[in-house]
Amino acid sequence: MKKKGFKMPTSFTILFLLTGIVALLTFVIPAGQYEYVNGTPVAGTYKVVASNTQGLWDILMAPIKGFSSAIDIILFVLVLGGCLGVLFETRAIDASLSKITGRLKGREKVIIPVIMTICAFGGTTYGMAEETIAFYPIILPVLLAAGYDVVTGIMVIFLGAGIGIAGGIINPFSVGIGSNLAGISLGDGIFVRFALFLTYLIFAIAFTMRYAERVRKDPKKSIVYDIKDVTESKFRKDSSEVLEFDSKRKRVMTVFITMFVIMIISIIPWADKFNIYIFEDFHNLLMKSTILKALIGFSKPLGTWHFSEMTMLFMVGAALIGKLYGYEEKKIVSLFVAGAKDILSVALILGVAKGLSVVMKNGLIIDTILNYGEGVLLNLKAEIFPAITYLLYIPVSLLIPSSSGLQTATIPILAPLGDFMGISREYVVMACQAGAETMNFISPTQAVLMGALTLTNVPYERWLKHIIPFFVGIIVITITILTISNML
């Protein structure tokens, strides 16, 4: 009889088990509370209070209460998924890549930075990951014809999207969820995240091009040279479908890019943080007109939007993309529902993970944990707190591989800890999103990485040995930028 090997449980199971463990801890850890000012715990105000232990009923109800308290971000995730469902059906992104690749034929060296930048943009805006698997049949034949190998293709596509996610400027599935949980605006820390993103991108392009040029000049330098017949067999025959980047797809991409431009502008607190009142002045001017005010209704100026307004933006965008591509109303709705269904696991994990903090909060132990953390932090320099948090997240992300679940389960504790150090909460959010994705560059449980390696027949152990210097480089870059920007 064949023995069954150990299988890592899903994020749902892990989070539910952790919720049960936390409930048991309410019987052991003393209950306590801080005094709070504007949602921030005041150092030195902790006091022990009567316990409020959490039983089986509380454990089972925790995810339900978690859904209720996270409904705004859950709704946003579902609507964004629906919008992406309509977008992906048009294959506008694939067609635009085909167009760019065709234009650069004969100048294949330029393909590397161009495609990596496009993939990074997808990662930093909407967390593009699984969708990149469809890019390999488009990109790899061109790179192979230019004298590169399949590993170059994996680096261009996988690392490109990965550094975009790690340095997510407005990625709603990482920085969006994290900012919401930390009680800050999605615009807080956006310029530091941009610095992270840009530095990652430059480093990733340089690392990839260095390897690619070595292989082009001497094919024996390829880490898969001895098995190139196996790795290249399905890509040497250029059977990739050529998609036309027609006028309809151009209009779709215009709407898609415009939505994210509006989103970026709308979340930056121009007036509150930078004393720039152009959007508020324009909004007030519109509201002075009785006709326009009646026509528009109650609205918010750009720079003050939150998840409700962004949900509306992508709901309208989904309908507009579908109509511009020529879909009938029934098909738009069908694609929207299918897209929301594809992203449903993310929405569900948010509720389950949120239940973890619900039990800690209702059990009155979260402030006790914070008090313990406050004591530990007394001997830690504030300047290195973001870097330490980032390093902590790298191994923890193996336990909870879902970035959304990781954010939801940990930020309610780590963000207030930063308050005691005088560290802005956006640094904890950045540390979490960067830490989770850093591990994904080498993690054998990362579905997108393993999918790419399986598709190209590249052994995992060869990839691991090859990518370790990049992995270390990302860690050094992240620690440096988080530390320096925090000091400044």
N, C-alpha and C positions, 0 to 999 in steps of 0.2 A: 504493500500500500504506500502510495506516494505521500510524503509528509508535506503539509502546507507550510510555506515559508511565512515569515512575519511580513505583514503589510502595514505600512504607515496609515493610521486612520485619517479620515478627511478632516478639514478644518472645522467642520460643523461638530463632529464628535469630540475633537480636542477641546474646543471652546465650551461645549456643554459639560465635559468632564471637569474642566477648570472652574466652571461656575459651581459645580457640586463641591469641589475642594474649597473654594472661597467661602461657600456657605458653612462648611465644617469649621473653617477658621474663625467664624463669628462666635463659636463656642469657646475659642481659645484666646483670641486676640481681644484685649480690653477695648470697649467702645470709647470713642472720644470725638471731640469736635473742635475746630478752629473758629475764630470769628472771621467773617468774610467781608471785604469791601470791594464792591463792583466785581464780584465773582472771584476775587483773589484772596487766598488765605493769608492772614496777618501773622507773621512770625512771632513766636513767643506767647500766642494767645490760646494754645492748645490746653484742653482740660478733659479729664475723664468724666464720662456720663454713664447713665444706666444702659446696660446692654440690650440689644434688640436682635437676638439670634434668628437666623434664617433656616427654616425647615424645608421639607420636601415640596410643600405647596409653593413656597417662595422660589425654589429652584425652577419648578415647572412654569411658573408665571413670569420668571425673569425675561425670557426672550419676548414674550407678548408685550410686556411693559417696555422692553427695548425697542420693539417696532414702533410703539406709540410715541416714544420720545425722539426717535430718529426719522419720523415720517417725512420731514422736508427733504433730507438728503436721499432717502430711499426713493421718493417720488422722482427726484431729479435724475437719479441713476437709471430708473426704468424708462423715463422719457428720453434721456440721452441714448439709451440702448435702442429704443424704437427709431429714433432719428438715424442712428448709424445703420440700422437694419434696412431702411429705405436707401440710404447712400450706397451701401455695399452692393445692393442689387443692381444699381446702375453701372457698377464697375468703373466708375469715373476715375478712381485713384489708380487702379490697374492700368487703365488706358493712358493716363497721364504719364505713368512710369514707362510704358511701352513707347510713347512718343518721345520722351526724353532720351531713352536708351537708343532709339533709332537715330535721333539727331546727333548723338555723340559717337556714332559708329566711325571708327578710324581715329578717334580721340579717346580711347577707352580709359586712359589714365584719369581723365576728368570725371569719369563715371563714379569713381570711388567717393570723392568728396561730395558730389552732387546727390547721389542716391543716399549716402549716409545722412546728409543734412535733411533730406525729405523724410527718411525714416525717423530721424530724431525729432522732427517737427510733429510727426504723428504720435510719437511717444510722449512728448511734452504737453500736447494739447488734449488728447483723449485716451492716452494709454495704449496706443496701438501695439499689439503683441501677437496674438494668435493669427491676425490677418496677414502678417508678414510671410507666413508659409506659402501663400499664393504667389509671392514675388519671386521665389527661387526659379521656377521655369522661365520667367521673363528675363531675369538678370544673369543667371549662371551661364547660359549659352554664349552670351556676349563676352563675359569675362574669360571664359575658357578659350574662346576664339582669339582673344588678345594675349594669351600666354599665361594667364593666371590659373589658380586651382580652385577647387570647390571651397576650401577653407577661407580663401579670400572672400568668396561670396557670402559665407556665413558671417564673417566679420562685418562686411558691409551692411548686411540686412539686420542681423541679430544684435550686434553691438550698437548699430545706429539707433534702432528703436530702444534698446536698453538704456543707453546714456540719456535718451530723451525722457524716459520714465524716471531714472534716478535723479535727474535735474528738472523734474516736472515743474514747469513754470505755472501752468494753469490746469494740470491734469486733475479732473474732478474725482477720479477714483483713488487718488492718493492725497495730494495736497488739499483738494477740495474737502474730502471727508475729514482729514486731519485738522484743518483749520476750523471746520464746523465744531468738532469735538473739543478743540482747544478754546473755543469761544472767541475766535478772532476772525478778521476778514480774510477772504481769499487773496486780497491784495497785499496783506501784511507779509513782508519779506520777499516780495516778488522780484526786487532788483538783486537781492543776494542769490535767489534761485536762478535768475538769468545769468549771473556770473558763474554759478556752478555749471549750468547747462552749456554755456559757451566754452568754458575751460575743458569740460568733459569732451565736447565735440571736437575741439582742436586736438586733444590728446588721442582720441579714438581714431581720427583720420590719419594722424601722423603714425600711430602704431600700425594701422592697417596698411597704409601705403608703403611703409618700410618693409613689411613682410611681403607684400604683393610684388614689389620691385625685385626683391631677392629671388622670388620664384620665377619671375619673368626672365631675369637674366640667367638663372641657373635652375631649371625645373627640379633638379635633384634636391634643392633646398626645401621643397614642399614637404610638410610633415606627413603627407599621404602619398608620396611619390611611388612607393613600392606597391601601392594598391590603387593607383590612379585609374586603372581599367574598371575597377569596381565602383569607385566614387564618381566617375565621370560618364559612365555608360548611358544613363538616361538623359543626360544633358548635352552630350555631343551631337545628338540628332536634334537639330533645332526644331522641335515640334511644338514649341510654345505658341499659344494662340496669339495672333496679332490683333489687338483691339484698337479700333479707330477712335481717336480722341476728337469726336465730332462736336458740332456746335452745342448739342444738348448736354454732352458731358462737360463741356467748357462752362456752360451756364451753371451746372450742378456744382462744379468745383469753385466757381465764383461765390455762390451762395454759402457753401461750406466754409470757405476761408473767411468770408465776411462775418459769419456767425461767431467765429473764434476771435476775430478782431474786436467785434462789439463786446464779446465776453471779457476780453482783456481790459478794454477801456472801462467797462462797467464796474469792475471789481476793485479797481485801484482807488483808494480814498483820496481823490484829488484835493478836495476842500479841507478835510480834517487833517491830513498829513502834510500836504504840500502847499496849502493856501492858494490853490488854483481853482477859481470859481467859474470857469468858462461854461462848464456843463450845467451847473446850477443856475447861472445867469440865463442861459439859453432856455432852460426848462421854465424858469419864472416868466420869461418873455412869452413863451407859448401859453402859459396859464393865464396871462393877462387878457388874452383874447377870449371873449365869452363863447364864441363859436368853436374855437379850437379846444377849449377846456371841456365843453360839452361833448365834442366829437371824440377826444382822446380819453377823457375820464381821468380818474385818479391814477397818477403814474409817479415814478421816481426818476430823478436825474441820473445820468450815467455817473458812476463813481460811488453810488449808494445801493447798488443792486446786491441781492443775496440769492439764495437758492430758489426761492419762489419765482423771481424774475427770470433767472437763467433757465428754469424749467419751461417757462412760457416761451423763451427765445427758441429753444430746441424743438418744442412742439410745433411752433409756427414754421421753423426751418424744415422740419420733416415734411410737412404738407407742401411747402414751396418747392422743395427738391423733387418730390414726387410729381407735382404738376408740371414743372419745367421739363421733366424727362418724358412726360406724356402718359404717365400712369393714370388709370381711372381711379376714382375715389375708393372703390372697393379694394383695389390692389394696394393702394397706399396704406389703408387701414390694416390690411392683412400683413404687409411687410413690417409695419410699425409694431404690431402685436408680436410678430415673430422675433423682431429685434429685441423687444422688451423681454421676451421669453428667454432669449439667449443670455441676457444679462441678469436674469432673475436670481441666479446663485449669489451674485454680488449683493443684491438687495437683501436676500435672506440672511447672508452672513453678517450683515450690519446689525440686524435685529438680534441675532444670537450673541454676537460679540458685545453689543450694548447691554445685554442682560447680565454680563459679567460685572460691569460697573454698577448696574442697578442693585445687585446683591451686596456689593461692597458699600454702596452708599446707604441703602436701607439698613444694612447690618451695622452701620456706624463704625466701620473699621478703616475706611479709606483715609480718614484724617489721622488715625493712629499710625497707619503705614507712612503717611506723609510726615508725621512727627518724627518717626524713626529715620526717614530719609533726610529730614532737616538736620538731625544730629550727625549723620554721616557726612553731610555736605559741609559741615563746619570746618573740616580739615581739607576741603577741596577748593582749589582756586576757581573762581567763577569763569575765568577765561577759557578753561578747558572743559567746562560742563557739556557744551554741545558736542565736542569731539568724543568724550567718554560715552555720551548717550548714543552717538552714531555707532561706535564700536560695539556697544551692547546690543544694538538692533541686528547686527550682522548674523550672529549665531541664533538669536531668538527667532529670526524669520524662518529658520528651518523647522521650528516647532509649530509656528503658525504661518504657513506659506502664502496665505491670502493677505495681500497688503492691506485690503480694506478691513479684514478681521484684526490684523495686527494693530492698525491705527486705533480701531475702536476699543480694543482690549487694553491698550497700554497708555494712550495719551491722557486719559482722565487722571492718571497718577503722575506721569512724568512731566506734563505741562505745569501743574502746580508746584512740583519740585523746583522747576526753573524759576518760579516766582521768588522762592526763598533766596536764590542766588542773584536775583535782579536780572535774570535772563529772559528776554522776550520769548513768548511762547512759540513764535514762528520757527525758532531754531530747533525745538523739539520735533515739530512737524517735518522740517527739512531732514533732520537726523533720521527720522523713521522712514521716509520715502527713499532716501539715499541708501540707508542700511539694508532695507529689504531687497532692493534691486541689485545692490553690490553682490549679495550672496547668490542672486539668480544667474550671474555670469558664470558661475562654476557649479551650481547646485544640480545634482543628478535627479532631483525631483522636479526640476523646472520643466514644465510641459513643452514650452516653446523651444527651449534649447534642445531637449531630447528629440523633439519632432524634427528639428532642422538636421541634427546629427543622423537620425534614422533615415531621413529623406536622401541624404547625401552619402550614407554608408561610412561616415567618419567615426572611428572608435572614440568613445568618451574619454578614455585615459590619455589619448593623444591630444585631444582638445584641452583637457585639464592642464597638462604639462605646458602646452603652448600659451595658454591664456593667463597663467598665474602672474607673470610680470604685469599684464594689463590690470588684473585684479588688485595687485599691490599698488599700482599707480593710481587707480581710482581712490583707494583708501587714503593715500598721501594727499591727493588733490582735495578731497572732501574735508579732511582734518584741517588742512592749511586754510582753506577758504572760510570754513565755519569759525575757526579760531580767530583769524585776522579780522573778519567782518564783525564778530562779536566784540572784540577789543576796541574796534573803531566806533 
